[in-house]
Amino acid sequence: MWASTRDKKPRQSSNFLICFRLSSQSDDKSATHLDSSAHLNGHGNIFTHHAMGVKKTGNFILTKVLGIDLVGTHQKDSAELQKRAKETLGNAYVEDDPSVSEWLHSLRPTRNGAKRYLRDLFPFLSWTRRYNLHWMMGDAIAGLTVGLVVVPQAMAYALLARLTPEYGLYTSFTGAVLYWLFGTSKDIVIGTTAVGSLLVGSVISKVEDARPGVYSPVEIAHTLSFLAGIIVLFLGLFRLGWIVEFIPYVPISAFVTSASITIMLTQIPVALGIRGVNTREAPYMVLANTMKGLPRVKLDAAIGLTSIALLFAIRDGCVRMEVRQPAKKRMWSMLSSLRLTFTVLLYTLISWLVHRTAPEGHTKFRIVGKIESGFKHASIPTMDTELFTLVAAELPAIVIILIVEHIAIAKSFGRTFGYTVIPSQEILAQGVANILSPFMGGYVCTGSFGASAVLSKAGVRTPLAGVFSAMVLVLSLYALTKVFYFIPNAALAGLIIHATCNLVTPPKDLVKYWQLSPFELLIWIVGVVLALFLSLETSIYATIGLSFASLLLRMARTPGHLSGRARVSRVVDNSAPTALSSSLATTSRDVTERRRDVYVALQGKTSQNPKTKVEPPYPGVFIYRFSENFNYLNQALHMDHLLSHVLEHTRRTKTDDGIAVKDRLWSDTPPPAKLSAETACLPVLRAIILDFSAVNSIDIQTIQGLIDLRNGLDKYATPAIVEWHFAGVHNRWTRRALAISGFGYPATDNADAIGNWCPAYTVSRSLAGATAADERQREQLTGEVQANDEERRAGPEGATVLKGQGRRISKEVDRTEIAVRESVQEKLEPIFGVDRPFFHVDLVDAVDTAVRDAKMRDGAERAESEMEGAE
């Protein structure tokens, strides 16, 4: 490597490059420190000599016997590098590598962290002290309103879980009365949901098939809720809410759509009064059997079909009235929310009128029948290990749906109303509710989108609104069970069909999926088909698996690209358009151009304009940018891509690589004795620049791939040495791994040989070490510069600033700023360690250094060739 005696102009920014003669890279701890540490004094004593002997013996065993080099190559030139840096900059910064002990220390809990954790477990403590009458009125109205909606909804969804209606009320009560203690959203209602109830019913059916007559549906539902609650509570206590991000959106969308279709297909026979249809079969079989059973339609169809029509009519009518009467929008929205309660009460009244004189058991259409009043089913759930085993296989799908559905709803309302939702705390609230729900007689519960929407529209103020909803549920369990006796099953089926049809993904969203990611639309279709023809569990597992497979495939097979330099200008229109000027096509405009270099894809089809001129930064210098993270999945692809491009666009430094035919591998083709005309015009390899802006961490296999590529290119370019420059390496562990592997500094074993190398470091100015008087002087001078600048730009009152005057003032300000810097002594602080000069701040600095070194080496080689020719 070669020195340059030319002066470099500083960059027009707060950071600039300084070129100076300096030796190679070092680590944060000097190698000479290891030698000097053994000599505490000039003479020492017997204990010192004994310690030295033990240390030498240990070093001998490590280095000679085990082959472990504690002082790596990157540490051996540290002293010389720091010395030269101090001579030029006045000081030298050496990076402090991370360590395992430091990492473990960062994981150690602190007292303040423990206090904050305990305080976050009970968020109600932060707002209950500010609770007031105004908030209570809003919560009371909203809570009572949503309670009227939840009662018929909970009873209907309990039927989906193959339980009697009162179990839905138990479940909703538990969620309503507990959520305000742990939740962070004011708009969430925890209770029964259509999808969750369907999954519970599916699990009950599977356990009954495996152990017929051994466990009751209630025992199975309670056990499922208890185990799911333990898992969810664990995730919440350990703040593992970020795990939700592993579940993609598309599989959940496909699952919800499939579950909605499944629910509607299972409720159609109930709404039509068709008996004998096994709703536990695959959805397509349920539909086929329903079509076959159409001749067996009963009087229930009149209630089921009219209830569905009535619900849609009320909803659409209220929506139209909201548009026609914006001032009464909230009133119409509340009326629309109460349509479920109104419909159930209407058909309950009709059923009572029909059956009030009929003997028990003789009904004209199916009704709910007797419901136990109060909390008579509240008890300690059955703890059976065999039942635990039977239910465990179904837990993953249950837990995934519970968490994802709840967090999605909470985040949606949080974004709408501008408050922060803590996913881990929401999961904790779910866990507590699901663990305690079986003790009250309930089953699995989670956030309900329909009920939450009603609560939000009703003007809820705090999470305490759930307590008022719980009051309505208690009233229903103790005072209205005799009324619930007459509710028609067909009316509840119509309510379920109406509530779940809105969960189906509309066609416009499918079109958006296609526009955003066609492959994910394919995953969505696969999920829906599997759910309709096999099962919901198969659908959710398959779609999540396909999503992960597509992610891994994208990470493993997305190649990086070679970048080139493009000279660009940013054209800024500084003119202020007016109504007159904007209407004239020939209006002159004040345009400013700023020229700079950008680095874009050198080849291949990209989004950039194909007419743009892009060229390599310099012959023999290559820039490679990683499109994805750099890891063991894609390192082979990246290395092969880079190697093939380098070999295609360069030639060997010497035609004879010095390997005899007898020593050459059978697969290693010897280089041609004479270069062809096409090859002779190619440059030799000088430098590789890796853009790590998209790379965070690397692994051992990735490092080994870089080392193998470096060794192969060194052999290809011998006797020259290929420089490896890295841009945008910010992770400390990544920098440490690269430095230990021999990257980040000049590759040479001789400290004297790199004395002719001219590195460039990015530094910043600092007032570190300046006195208070120096800082005050700098502030005073800077204020004077700014004041003079403003006065000169403004000019005399009423005067016009002449064209070019701002440029003259700018030059004067620059000179004054130089005087300020000279009057107050500043230090030059390297941005990164001086021991790793090939780790650059950005790509511009990396290219600048690599091209400068390549030019110097090309010039030196031409000079040597001319001298040899002259001789």
Phi, psi and omega in degrees: 000158194227149181273156177239131180263001180280143178280141177253136178285140179293151178290148179276069178200180180288338176251148178212167184258140175239125181258126180205162180281124185210156179270193194280186186286152174221176175258182185289343179243127185291144178292330180292339179295327180293327179282317184288337181292340179278351182241084181287327179223173181292326184251317181074186178220188186295327181288324177296314179296323178296317178296321178297319179296317179296319180295316179297319178297316179296319178295322179297316180296318182293315186278315186272320184273307183269346179072029181259121180260102181289329178259097184290171179300328183287354180257346194284337181253020186297317184298315181294320179296315180295323179296313180294322180295321179293325179294327184268314185264342186095340175202171181220130177258129178243130185294144176260109183291147176289159180224163179295321179296322177296319179296316178296323179295325180292337179274351182291128180292147178252165180296316179295322178295321178295318178297317180295323179297312180296322179292324181288339179295333182234077184295342181295338180295337183276342183236344181293332178294338179260007182295138185223175184295324180297316177296319182296322178296316178297318179293322181295314180296313181294317182295317178294322179296311182291333176298320178295331178280322186290325185303302179293327180295316181296318180294322180291317182291333177298328177295326176296328179276007180063036177236167177281159190302329184296335180292330174294323178292321177300316183296313181294325179296315181299314180296321183291322186277343183256333190299322186296340179285330188237342187280160179242010179239136179276347189256359185273138172241116178269127180186206179284148175227158181295314183293314179299318179295322178297318179294321177297316177299324178294318179295318178301318180296319181292319179293320178295325176292324180284320180229075183296130177078359182275316184238139178279159177303325180294317179298318180294316181296319179295316179297318179298316180295318182295314181292318177297322179296322179297316180296314182293321178296320177301314179297323180287317181296323180268013174054052180255031180296338179295345178297334179302329183294345178286342181269113182292164182286320187298314177301323179292319178298316178296320181294314181297319178297315180296317179296321179297315178297318179298316180298314181296321180293325179286337182268345179298314177300324179293317181294331181265353180077019180276121180260160177089006178265121179280102183282358178272355178283177177300146185306323182292329177289323177298317178296318180295316180292327177295318178297322178292332184269007180303326177296343182263020180298137182250186179296340178303330183299325179297319179287314183298311183291319180291326178295320177297315180297319181296317180298316179291325180294316179297316181298310182293324179294318179293324178296318179295320181291329175298323179286319183285328182235077182300330181293334180251027184299317181296322180297313180294327177293320178295319178297321177295323180294329182272009183295328179294314180297316180299316182295316180296317179295320180299311183284337172293320177297316179298317180296321179295319178297326182282321190251008186294334179253358182282143178293155182297132180094349178247092182240150180280338173211161186289135178236170183296316180090199187290134177237131179293134179274153179072197181256057183288343180263006178287124181192175176284126183294157179292130178250090183243123183296324178294320177294323175303317181294319181293325184277333188302324182295336182265355185294319183306313181296320180298311183297317180301312183292319180301312185290311185296317181297317182293312183295322179298317180294314182297315180295324180298313179289327178298317177294323183293319187252004170077032173238164186264130176254130179263107185304316182297323179289325176295320177295321178298317178299320176298316181299315179298316182296320182285330177290318183277342182302316178298329179293333177268357180102358184271188179226204187299135179224154178201183180293132180257121183293317182297312179293324179295322178296321178295317180299319181294316181291337181280357176087037180297146181248325182217168176296347182293350178299336178298330179295321178292325175295322179298327178297319178297320179294320177296318177300319180295320183290331184259335187241342188243009182296328177291330176288321181297339180304326188265003181295125179289138176298325180295325178292320176295322177296319177297321177299317180295316180299317180295319184288327185270343182294335179286348180276348179289134180296123182288159181301327181296328176289325178294321176297321178295320176303317181296320180289324183278315183203095182302323182294325179290330173296322177298319177298319178300314181297317179300318180298316181294317180296316179297321180293321183285332184253344178238270180201164179292323180297317177299322181295312184292321180292319182293317182290322176295319177298318178295323179295317177295320179297319178294324177295313180295321179295319178295320179292324186277331189240013175268109184283156170281188179218150174283134182254150176230172184263137175232130177276118185234161175228141177259113183267121183244125178273107183268357182283149179263108183290144175240175180298325181284312185291326182290340180272349181259125183287338186259015181297130178285149183226147177275111186247134179246135179243136175231117184268140177200171178258136171234159184239116184234177183300135184275330183211170181090166181274117180231183181278353182281159181297123181296343179279352179292135180274115179238129182225157178300152182296327180189147179302126179089359178247128185235137177249125179239125181248130179277128179280328178238180175298152185258110183212185186295340179291324188240004184297322180296319179297313181296316182294319179295319180297313180294316182297315181297322179291319180295315181294330181285333188246013176222172174234165177293148176294321176229143180290329180262115181274000175081008180260123180291156182298323182290337180265356184274142176294151181296334181270355183264105180286128180294148179293152179296146180294332181225135181288141175286169181297322180290320182287325184297332181276355179280151179281165172275158182285128181247312187206150173243128178245120180254122179271106183264021182296335179260006185248132177254298183236158179228163182240181185296317181296325177294316177299317180296323177297319177295319180296316179298319179294318178298316179296320179294320180286328175296319177294322181291322185264000182307142009274001178286161178246130182278129176275139178244115180249144181234133179243135175076028176271105185248338179289126185295322179292324177294318178297319179296314181298317179294319181294318178297330181275003175097014178256160176099354181208164182300140182270100176200149178263354184246118181296328180289331184292336180264009178292339179267009181271141184245091182279165177231126180244142174271121184233164175231159179273142183218147175263021181301128180091352180285150180281168178297326178295321178297317181294319178296321179295320179295316179297321180295314180294321179296320177297321177295319178299314181294321179295315178298322180297315181294319181295318183288327179288324180288324181070183177298158182298127179084355181277159179253132179289126184285156178296129181094347182293324178297325179293321179293318179298321180299320178295319180294322178295320178300316180296322179293322178296323176297320178296323178297315181295324180288328182286333179242120185291126179246155176254148176264114184252118176297139178293315178242173183297140179289347180276357180225068187288348179267005169262107189258156181297315181212180184291328180298314179294321180296315180294319180302314181292314182296317180293320179297316178296320180295320178296318180295320180290321176296319178295319179295319180293324177294322178295319178296320179296319179294321178295318177295323178292323179293324179290000000 
